[in-house]
C-alpha cells in the first residue's frame, strides 16, 4: 500500500509537471503573439506616418483640410469625396479642430485602439465552451489578423471611420448591459452605415425585441436630428443620392465589393440592373437572416452577427474596401466533418481579407470575373451558402481525425520535428492545397521580382559583373559551352523550336503533374515531396537576393542569340533588370533546372518500374540542355539548382524525418474509406 501510495503521488507530480509545462508553453506562445501584434501595429503606424502628407489620410484630409467639406458653409456632398451619412458629418464637425491639430498621430493611434478593442470583443464572443488554449491565444490572434487585414490597412491609410460601426455592433451584442443600451449602440452604427438596419430583424427574431425597437428608434432619432441640423445635406444624401449610392468612386470600381458593383462590372445597366439588384439583395438578406437566427439560437451569436454583416455588405449599393471587416469575422464558423477539411474556410477567409485578389487567382481572362469580385463572393458564401456546423453536431468539437504515419526515429534527435509537416496517410484537402500552392507561388514571384540590387541601373551593373565572374570561372573549369551550344542549336530549326517549347512549357507542367499524381496515388509521399519543393524554392530565393546574375542572353558583347525572348536592346537601362512580370536577373540558382531535378528524383524514388524512373530522370537532362541552348542560364546555374534541391531534401529530412514507406494500397484504402468518428473521445 505504501508503494502504491508512493507511486500515486509520483504520478500526480508527473502530471502536475506536464500541466505546468503546458501552461508555460501557452504563456510563451501568447506573449509571442502579442509581440507579433505589436510589431504589426508599429508597422502600420510607420507606414502611415512616414508617407508624405498629401498621400496619406486622404479621406480625413477631405474632411478637415482648409477647403474640407466640414469647413465650408455649403453641402457636405459638393465634392462627392465625403461618403458618410449626414449624421456622421454632424458627429465629425466637433472633431474638426482636434483632428487638424493631431492629424496623423491622434487619428492613427485612436484607430489602432479601436482595432484592439474589436479583437478583444470578438475573441471573448467565441461560442462556448472554449478550451484553455483557445481562450489564451484567441485575443492576440484576432488582433494580429485585424492588423493584417486589407480593410484595417485601408482604413488607417485613408483615415476612415469604418471600424466604428463594426465595433458598435459588437459592443451592443456582447458588452452592453440591458437591451435598450444594446439597441442604442446598434442604432448609432446603423446611422453611420444604414444597411446595418438588417440587425433589427435579427434582434427581433432572437427574442431581443426591446433591443430591436431601440435600434430602430435610435436610427430614426439620429437621422431626424441630422435632417433638422442639415436639411439640404440630408436631402442630398437620402433622396438625390439614394442613400449615398452616387458618392465616392464610380459604382463599378473594383473597390466596390457589393452586388450592385458586381452587376455593373458584368455589363448589366439601367432598370434591369436596378431590378436585379433589388431582387437578389432581398433574397440574400432574407436567406442570411434565416441562417443567422438559427446560429444565434444555437449559441453562435458571433457567427450570426458575421452572417448578418456579410448580408449587409452584399445588399448595400456600395461596400468599399474599408467596410469589409464583416467577412473576416465569418472565419469563426466551423465547416467540415473531417479534420483535414476544417481549415479550408478560415484559411480562405484570412487569405481573401489579407491578400490582393491577384495573389489569390492566376491572371487568366476567364477568371477575371471571379478575381474582380472575390471579397463579394466570400461575403455571399458566408451569408447564404457555407454549411456552418451547429454546436449540436457531433463533429463540432470532434471532427474525424486525420491519419498520420508514425514518426521515424532515424534522424537527428536534437532537432524537433515540425508538427505541421507530419506525413498524412490520407489525401489532404485538395482545395486547401491548391489555395496554398497558388498563394505561395504568388509570394515567391513577388519576392523574386523584388530581388534586385537597388535601382534598375545599379541592379543591372551588379548582375553583369556577377555574370562575368561566372563566365571566368567556367573558362577556368573548361565548361564555358553556352555560346557554342546556343549557336549550334539556332542553326537547326526544329531543334531550336523543341528547346524553346520545352523551356517555356515544361517548367510548370511537369511539377504540377507530379504533385497531382502524388495527391491522387501516393498521398503518403505527397507532403514529403511538397515540403522538399518548398524548401528548395525558399533557398533559391535567398540566392536570387544575394547574388543577382545576368544570364548569357543579357551579357553585352557575349553574342548569345535569345531564342525565347527575341532580340534584346542593351541600350535600354531597364532592359532585363526588372519588368512587371519577372526579375530577369534571378538566374542563380536555376529553378528551371532545380524544379526539374526535384521532379526527376521524386519519380525515381517513388515510381514502381525502372522505365518510369529512367523517364523521370530524362526530364532534368532535357531541361539542362534547354536552359543552356536558349541562352537563359549558365552551366553553373544548373549546379546551383542542384545544390538548392539537395538542401531542400536535406531540410525536409531534418524537420520532417525520412519518407514514410507506406504502401499505395494502404494509402488508397484509407483515402477512400475515412475512419468513423470517435464519439466517446474527449476533445482537447
Secondary structure, 3 states (H helix, E strand, C coil): CHHHHHHHHHHHHHHHHHHHHHHHHHHHHHHHHHHHHHHHHHHHHHHHHCCCHHHCCHHHHHHHCCCCCCCCCCCCCCCCCCCCCHHHHHHHHCCHHHHHHCCCHHHHHHHHHHHHHHHHHHHHCCCCCCCHHHHHHHHHHHHHHHHHCHHHHHHHHHCCCHHHHHHHHHHHHHCCCCHHHHHHHHHHHHHHCHHHHHHHHHHHHCCCHHHHHHHHHHHHHHHHHHHHHCHHHHHHHHHHCCCCCCCCCCCCCCCCCCHHHHHHHCCCCHHHHHHHHHHHHHHHHHHHHHHHHHHHHCCCHHHHHHHHHHHHHHHCCCCCHHHCHHHHHHHHCCCCCEHHHHHHHHHHHHHHHHCCHHHHCCCCHHHHHHHHCHHHHHHHHHHHCCCCCCCCCCCCCCCECCCECCCCCCCCCCCCCCHHHCCECCCCCHHHHHHHHHHHHHHHHHHHHHCCCCCHHHHHHHHHHHHHHHHHHHHHHCCCCHHHHHHHHHCCHHHHHHHHHHHHHHHHHHHHHHHHHHHHHCHHHHHHHHHHHHHHHHHHHHHHHHCCCCCHHHCCCCCCCCCCCCCCCCCCCCCCCCCCCCCCCCCCCCHHHHHHHHHHHHHHHHCCCHHHHHHHHHHHHHHHHHHHHCCCCCHHHHHHHHHHHHHHHHHHHHHHCCCCCCCHHHHHHHHHCCCCCCCCCCCC
